[in-house]
Every structure is written in C-alpha cells, then in structure tokens.
Amino acid sequence: MWTFFTRFRFSGKPRTVLGIGKDGPLCRGFTIVELLVVLGIITILSTVFLFQQRRFDSSTLLRSLAYSIALSVRQAQTYGSSVRQFGATAQSFTYSYGVYFSNGASSYQLFADANNPPNQKYDSSPIDEKVQSFAIGNGYTIFQFCAELNNGSLHCSTDSGGITWISIYFKRPNPDACFATSLNPGGCATYKSAYIRISGPAAGTADSRRITITSTGQITVGNLGS
C-alpha cells in the first residue's frame, strides 16, 4: 500500500530539485511573486462577487418596494369600491379612498377623503384623513410621478413648474381610478393614467421601477418604459 502511494506521489512530471537536505531532496515552492498574483486574483474575484451581491440586494428591495406601492393602490381600490368605515359620522361609509404622493416626501399616505368638501387629496386637518402611512426606506426615493392627460401629454413632478403632488383615488362603487394633481385637483375626466417612478441607491434608469395605474383600474409594475 505504501509503495503504491509513493509511486503515485512521485510519478508524473519531475519537480525541480534545489538541493539535498538531511531529510531528502529540497524542492522548489511558491515564490513571493506567485503568492502576490494568487492573492490579487482572489481579491479581484471577491470584489466582483460582493459588488454583484450588493446590486442584487438593491434590485430585490426596489422590486419589493414597487409591489408594496402597487398593493397600497389596490388596497385603496378595494376600500373605495366596497364598504369600509372611516370615523363615526353618518357618512363614514361613503368616503373615497386614495393614495397620495408628494415631492420630497419619505413616505406616502393611504387616505380617506373625509373632509368637507372633499378635495381628492390627503389632508391632516381639520380631520386627519390618514388611514395608513408607508415609509419609502433609506436610500430609496420616489424619483418622479406623472399624470397623463387625455390628449397624451404629461404633467410630471420633474418638469419645470410641474406638479407637486398626485393622488390616485377611487369612488364607491366604481373600481375605476381617478387622478388629481396640484395642477388639476378635481374631477375624474382630466387624466387617463398615472405612474409613480421609484429609484434605488444607484439611481438612473437601470435602478428604477415604475408603477402604472390606468383609469380603468389596472395596476402594473415594471421597469422604466414598460
């Protein structure tokens, strides 16, 4: 058995013998240059792996945030087209429900349009209309929101003198969506769709998601442009 291992170990290409020591031949090992090359390769591979891992984590969290916003809009649609009580007045079952976004905010609001007269946006007084507040999360932002007019043109938050807020709301018993903005705060006939664009820490088109809502109540999530 030992003879087999000895033959196996020393078979093949002969090694460079540097000399003879008291315990046998002295064979050539790694040089300092070879060690540095190996360490450099390991460092490069580790850096690439960690970078890709961070990008994957960021993309996953961004996609999760996009679906959370879409679910919030769906929740408002469910409340607005069915029966949900808000407050204790005689009209507490008749309010419209919506989702409200504003420039520079770190959160968005699910609200009931409970103030009189209703104005299709979230107000904190005289009645606080908030049903639930949703935080955006560190490093993630609502980069842009736009409403599309019936003629195809857009009112966007990134335009010069553009809109400063947008709400997507639903009036009982209709599941169709209505849109209100700071430029056109009232009525369901002004806009035919809207979208919310969110961006991750890397910013840019490659790190964005878009939540699109149409006047028929359809809600979709996709990359920018989809």
C-alpha positions in Angstrom: 0.0 0.0 0.0 2.8 2.4 0.9 4.6 1.5 -2.2 1.5 2.5 -4.3 1.2 5.9 -2.7 4.9 6.5 -3.1 4.8 5.7 -6.8 1.6 7.8 -7.2 3.1 10.8 -5.4 6.3 11.0 -7.3 5.0 9.9 -10.7 4.4 12.4 -13.5 6.5 15.5 -14.2 9.7 15.7 -12.2 10.0 18.5 -9.8 12.9 20.9 -9.7 15.4 19.8 -7.1 17.2 22.7 -5.4 19.5 20.6 -3.3 19.7 17.7 -0.9 18.8 18.2 2.7 19.1 15.8 5.6 15.5 14.6 5.1 15.8 14.3 1.3 15.6 16.5 -1.8 14.7 20.2 -1.4 12.0 21.0 -4.0 11.1 24.4 -5.3 7.9 26.1 -3.7 5.9 29.3 -4.4 7.9 32.5 -5.0 6.7 35.8 -3.4 5.6 36.9 -6.9 3.4 33.9 -7.4 1.8 34.4 -4.0 1.1 38.0 -4.8 -0.5 37.0 -8.1 -2.7 34.5 -6.4 -3.8 37.0 -3.7 -4.5 39.6 -6.4 -6.8 37.2 -8.2 -8.6 36.2 -5.0 -9.1 39.9 -4.2 -10.5 40.8 -7.6 -12.9 37.8 -7.6 -14.1 38.7 -4.0 -14.6 42.4 -5.0 -16.7 41.4 -8.1 -18.8 39.0 -6.1 -19.5 41.5 -3.3 -20.4 44.2 -5.9 -22.8 41.9 -7.7 -24.3 40.8 -4.4 -25.0 44.4 -3.4 -26.6 45.1 -6.8 -28.8 42.0 -6.4 -29.9 43.0 -2.9 -30.7 46.6 -4.0 -32.7 45.3 -7.0 -34.6 42.9 -4.8 -35.5 45.6 -2.3 -36.5 48.0 -5.1 -38.8 45.4 -6.7 -40.3 44.7 -3.3 -41.0 48.4 -2.7 -42.6 48.7 -6.1 -45.0 45.9 -5.4 -45.7 47.4 -1.9 -46.8 50.6 -3.6 -48.9 48.7 -6.1 -50.6 46.8 -3.3 -51.3 50.1 -1.5 -53.1 51.4 -4.6 -55.0 48.1 -4.8 -56.0 48.4 -1.1 -57.4 51.9 -1.8 -59.3 50.5 -4.7 -60.8 47.8 -2.5 -61.8 50.3 0.2 -63.2 52.7 -2.3 -65.3 50.3 -4.3 -66.6 48.4 -1.3 -67.8 49.4 2.2 -65.2 50.5 4.8 -65.9 52.7 7.7 -63.7 55.7 8.5 -64.7 57.7 11.5 -68.1 57.6 13.3 -70.2 60.0 11.3 -73.3 59.2 9.2 -71.1 59.4 6.1 -68.3 57.3 7.4 -69.1 54.5 4.9 -69.3 56.7 1.8 -65.8 58.3 1.5 -63.5 57.9 -1.4 -60.1 56.3 -0.7 -56.8 57.0 -2.4 -53.0 57.0 -2.2 -51.2 60.3 -2.0 -47.7 61.1 -3.1 -45.8 64.5 -2.7 -42.5 65.8 -3.8 -39.6 65.2 -1.4 -41.6 63.1 1.0 -40.0 60.0 2.6 -43.5 58.3 2.9 -46.8 58.1 1.1 -50.3 58.0 2.5 -53.3 55.8 2.1 -56.2 58.2 2.9 -60.0 58.6 3.1 -61.3 61.8 1.6 -63.3 62.7 4.7 -63.0 66.5 4.9 -65.9 68.6 3.7 -65.9 69.4 0.9 -63.8 66.5 -0.4 -60.7 67.6 -2.4 -59.3 64.3 -3.6 -56.1 64.6 -1.7 -54.7 63.8 1.7 -55.2 66.5 4.5 -54.2 66.3 8.1 -56.7 68.9 9.3 -59.4 69.6 10.3 -59.8 65.8 10.1 -56.7 63.7 9.8 -57.6 61.6 6.7 -54.7 59.2 7.1 -55.6 55.5 7.1 -52.0 54.3 6.9 -48.6 55.8 6.2 -45.9 53.9 4.3 -42.2 54.7 4.6 -40.1 54.6 1.5 -36.9 53.4 3.2 -33.4 54.7 3.4 -31.6 55.1 0.0 -34.9 54.7 -2.0 -36.9 57.6 -3.3 -40.0 58.5 -5.3 -37.9 59.9 -8.2 -40.9 61.0 -10.3 -44.6 60.9 -10.7 -46.6 61.8 -13.7 -50.3 62.0 -14.8 -51.2 61.6 -18.5 -53.8 63.9 -19.9 -56.5 62.7 -22.3 -54.6 64.3 -25.2 -51.5 62.2 -24.3 -49.3 65.0 -22.8 -47.9 64.5 -19.3 -47.9 66.5 -16.1 -44.8 65.4 -14.2 -43.1 66.3 -10.9 -39.7 66.7 -12.6 -41.0 69.3 -15.1 -40.2 73.0 -14.6 -43.3 74.3 -12.7 -44.6 70.7 -12.7 -47.0 69.0 -10.2 -46.0 68.9 -6.6 -48.4 66.1 -5.5 -50.6 63.4 -7.1 -53.3 61.2 -5.7 -54.9 58.1 -7.1 -58.3 57.7 -5.7 -61.4 55.5 -6.0 -65.1 56.5 -5.5 -67.7 54.0 -4.5 -69.0 51.8 -6.0 -66.8 52.2 -9.1 -63.4 50.4 -9.3 -62.1 52.8 -11.9 -59.3 55.1 -10.9 -59.4 58.8 -10.7 -56.4 61.1 -10.6 -55.8 64.5 -9.0 -52.7 66.7 -9.1 -51.6 70.1 -7.9 -52.3 71.5 -11.4 -55.7 69.8 -11.8 -57.1 68.9 -8.3 -60.6 67.9 -9.2 -62.6 65.6 -11.4 -62.1 62.2 -12.9 -62.2 63.2 -16.5 -58.9 65.2 -16.7 -56.3 62.3 -16.7 -56.4 58.8 -18.2 -53.4 57.3 -16.4 -50.6 58.0 -14.0 -47.3 56.4 -12.9 -45.0 56.5 -10.0 -41.3 56.0 -10.6 -39.1 54.9 -7.7 -35.3 54.8 -7.7 -32.8 52.9 -5.7 -29.4 54.0 -4.2 -27.6 53.7 -7.6 -30.2 55.9 -9.2 -30.5 56.0 -13.0 -32.8 54.1 -15.4 -31.1 50.7 -14.6 -32.1 51.0 -11.0 -35.7 52.2 -11.4 -39.2 50.6 -11.2 -42.5 52.1 -12.4 -46.0 51.5 -11.1 -48.6 52.4 -13.7 -52.3 52.9 -12.9 -54.9 53.4 -15.7 -58.3 55.0 -15.5 -59.9 51.5 -15.8 -58.3 50.5 -12.5 -55.4 48.3 -13.9 -52.2 48.4 -11.9 -48.9 47.2 -13.3 -45.3 47.1 -12.1 -42.3 47.1 -14.5 -39.0 48.7 -15.5 -39.0 52.3 -16.7 -40.7 52.4 -20.1 -42.7 49.2 -19.6 
